């Protein structure tokens, strides 16, 4: 039986395998469809035009992708609370990070979001061109990352960052880094926390990429506490970690492994 009390049959197991392949395949197709346009437009368009365009295309594409997962892959996404941030002005958006789907869900509802990304993803042939057109920020040069985030915040964007720096390995939260606090401190903007919850930690740190999901999959993002710009980024990182350790969801060891 599943965690929801459903009887697991071979047919349902086959459907879960199909959902995994369809979900990963659809994301690859979506990225490949935009790839040539992003590669062409990045050098042609001025940044003041290219970056907003790139962000809107990614946001709408991710929204369509999540809709596909709902229709074809027995997934449900409760993201309505994110809509309250669309017109909230510049924010550092800091979330816990249980799954590879986290950024997809957040960006699908925030059309002027700028993600702080691993440098390896920005250099990836599948994701890199679209991310560069949208002005996403590399995480491998700390000073440039902070200055880049400040510039985007000053231009009214919302910077999305996972303070742990990678997906959670020890739930509910791993050690938080000071980057989110430094960004908020430099730009003098608040830090809006998000609390991401999955029915199982699908595509989490301990979930292999080709391990099928446990369906139905339910995902929800709640708005957490909004912190004022901190005076001390290191102390704020500890405060943020303490907050997430209480508010972020955890999972049984059997679900995460």
C-alpha positions in Angstrom: 0.0 0.0 0.0 1.1 3.6 -0.5 1.4 6.1 2.3 -2.1 7.3 1.4 -3.6 3.9 1.9 -4.0 3.0 -1.8 -3.3 -0.5 -2.8 -0.1 -0.7 -5.0 -0.7 -2.9 -8.0 1.7 -3.8 -10.8 -0.4 -1.6 -13.1 -0.1 1.4 -10.8 3.6 0.8 -10.5 3.8 0.9 -14.3 1.9 4.1 -14.3 4.3 5.6 -11.8 7.2 4.6 -14.1 5.4 6.2 -17.0 4.9 9.4 -15.0 8.6 9.6 -14.2 9.6 9.2 -17.9 6.9 11.6 -19.1 7.7 14.2 -16.5 11.4 14.2 -17.2 10.9 14.0 -20.9 8.4 16.9 -21.0 10.9 19.1 -19.2 13.6 18.2 -21.6 11.4 19.0 -24.6 10.4 22.3 -23.1 14.0 23.3 -22.6 15.0 22.2 -26.0 12.2 24.1 -27.7 13.3 27.4 -26.2 17.0 26.7 -26.5 17.7 28.0 -30.0 15.6 31.1 -29.4 17.4 31.8 -26.1 20.8 31.3 -27.8 19.9 33.7 -30.6 18.3 36.4 -28.5 20.9 36.6 -25.8 23.5 38.5 -27.9 20.9 40.3 -30.0 18.6 41.9 -27.4 19.7 44.6 -24.9 19.5 43.4 -21.3 16.6 45.7 -20.4 14.5 43.8 -23.0 16.1 40.3 -23.0 16.0 39.7 -19.3 12.3 40.4 -18.7 11.4 38.4 -21.8 13.5 35.5 -20.7 12.0 35.5 -17.2 8.4 35.6 -18.5 9.0 32.8 -21.0 10.5 30.6 -18.3 7.7 31.4 -15.9 5.0 30.6 -18.4 6.8 27.5 -19.6 7.1 26.1 -16.1 3.5 26.9 -15.4 2.5 24.9 -18.5 4.9 22.1 -17.4 3.3 21.8 -13.9 -0.1 21.7 -15.6 1.0 18.8 -17.7 2.2 17.0 -14.5 -1.3 17.6 -13.0 -3.1 16.3 -16.1 -0.9 13.3 -17.0 1.1 12.4 -13.9 -1.3 12.4 -10.9 0.4 15.5 -9.4 -1.2 18.3 -7.5 0.4 21.7 -6.9 -1.0 24.2 -4.4 0.9 27.4 -5.2 -1.8 30.0 -4.8 -0.1 31.8 -1.9 2.8 32.7 -4.2 0.5 34.9 -6.2 0.5 37.4 -3.3 4.2 38.1 -4.1 3.8 39.0 -7.7 3.2 42.7 -7.0 5.1 42.8 -3.7 8.2 44.5 -5.1 11.8 43.5 -4.7 12.4 40.7 -2.2 15.0 38.1 -1.4 12.9 34.9 -1.6 14.4 32.2 0.6 13.0 28.7 0.6 13.8 25.2 2.0 14.9 22.9 -0.7 13.5 19.3 -0.6 13.3 18.7 -4.3 14.6 19.5 -7.8 11.1 20.8 -8.5 11.3 23.6 -6.0 12.6 26.3 -8.4 10.2 25.2 -11.1 7.2 25.8 -8.8 8.4 29.1 -7.4 9.3 30.6 -10.8 6.0 29.4 -12.4 4.2 32.0 -10.2 6.8 34.8 -10.1 7.4 36.2 -13.6 10.2 38.6 -12.5 12.1 36.0 -10.5 15.9 35.7 -10.7 17.3 32.5 -9.5 20.7 32.0 -7.9 21.9 28.9 -9.7 24.7 26.4 -9.5 27.4 27.4 -12.1 27.2 23.8 -13.5 23.5 24.4 -14.5 24.3 27.8 -16.1 27.0 26.1 -18.1 24.6 23.2 -19.0 23.7 23.0 -22.7 20.1 22.3 -21.9 19.4 25.0 -19.3 22.2 27.5 -19.7 21.1 29.6 -22.6 17.6 30.3 -21.2 19.1 31.0 -17.7 21.6 33.5 -19.2 19.0 35.3 -21.2 16.9 35.7 -18.0 19.9 37.0 -16.1 20.1 34.3 -13.6 23.0 34.5 -11.1 25.9 32.1 -10.8 26.8 30.9 -7.3 30.5 30.1 -7.8 31.8 33.7 -7.3 30.5 35.0 -3.9 31.2 38.7 -4.4 29.8 38.7 -8.0 26.8 36.8 -6.8 26.0 39.3 -4.0 26.6 42.3 -6.3 24.6 40.8 -9.1 21.7 40.1 -6.8 21.8 43.7 -5.4 21.6 45.0 -8.9 18.6 42.9 -9.8 16.9 43.8 -6.6 17.5 47.5 -7.2 15.8 47.1 -10.6 12.8 45.6 -9.0 13.3 41.8 -9.4 12.8 39.1 -6.8 15.8 37.0 -6.2 15.2 33.4 -5.4 17.8 31.6 -3.3 17.9 28.3 -1.3 19.9 29.3 1.8 21.2 25.7 2.2 23.0 25.9 -1.1 21.8 22.5 -2.2 18.9 20.2 -1.6 18.2 19.2 2.0 20.0 16.0 3.1 19.0 16.1 6.8 15.4 17.2 7.2 14.0 19.6 8.0 16.9 21.8 7.1 20.7 21.8 6.6 23.0 24.5 7.6 22.1 27.9 6.1 24.6 30.1 4.4 24.8 33.9 4.8 24.2 34.8 1.2 20.5 35.5 1.5 21.2 37.9 4.4 24.1 39.6 2.5 21.8 40.2 -0.5 19.0 41.7 1.6 21.5 43.8 3.6 23.2 45.2 0.5 19.9 46.0 -1.3 18.0 46.9 1.9 15.1 44.7 1.0 13.2 42.1 3.2 13.7 38.4 3.1 10.5 36.5 2.3 10.6 32.9 3.4 8.8 30.0 1.6 7.9 26.7 3.1 7.8 23.9 0.6 6.1 20.6 1.4 5.8 17.4 -0.7 3.8 14.3 0.1 7.2 12.5 -0.4 10.6 14.1 -1.0 10.5 13.2 -4.7 13.7 14.2 -6.5 15.2 15.1 -3.2 18.9 14.6 -2.4 18.4 10.9 -1.5 15.9 10.2 -4.3 17.6 8.9 -7.5 16.7 10.8 -10.7 15.2 7.6 -12.2 13.4 6.4 -9.2 9.6 6.7 -9.9 7.5 8.9 -7.7 5.0 7.7 -5.2 1.7 8.8 -6.8 -0.4 10.8 -6.3 2.2 13.4 -5.6 1.0 16.5 -3.7 3.1 19.7 -3.4 2.4 22.9 -1.5 4.2 26.2 -1.0 3.2 28.4 1.9 4.4 31.9 2.6 6.5 32.0 5.7 7.8 34.8 7.8 9.0 38.0 6.2 12.3 39.2 7.8 13.5 42.8 7.6 16.9 43.5 6.1 19.4 42.1 8.6 22.3 44.0 10.2 24.5 40.9 10.5 24.3 38.3 7.8 26.0 35.6 9.8 23.6 36.0 12.7 20.7 36.1 10.3 21.8 32.8 8.7 21.5 31.2 12.1 18.1 32.8 12.7 16.9 31.6 9.3 18.1 28.1 10.0 16.4 28.1 13.4 13.1 29.3 11.8 13.2 26.6 9.1 14.1 23.9 11.6 10.8 24.6 13.3 8.5 25.5 10.4 9.8 23.4 7.4 8.3 19.9 7.0 10.2 16.8 7.7 9.8 13.3 6.3 10.1 9.8 7.7 13.4 8.1 7.0 11.6 5.5 4.9 10.2 8.2 2.6 13.4 10.0 2.1 15.6 7.0 1.4 
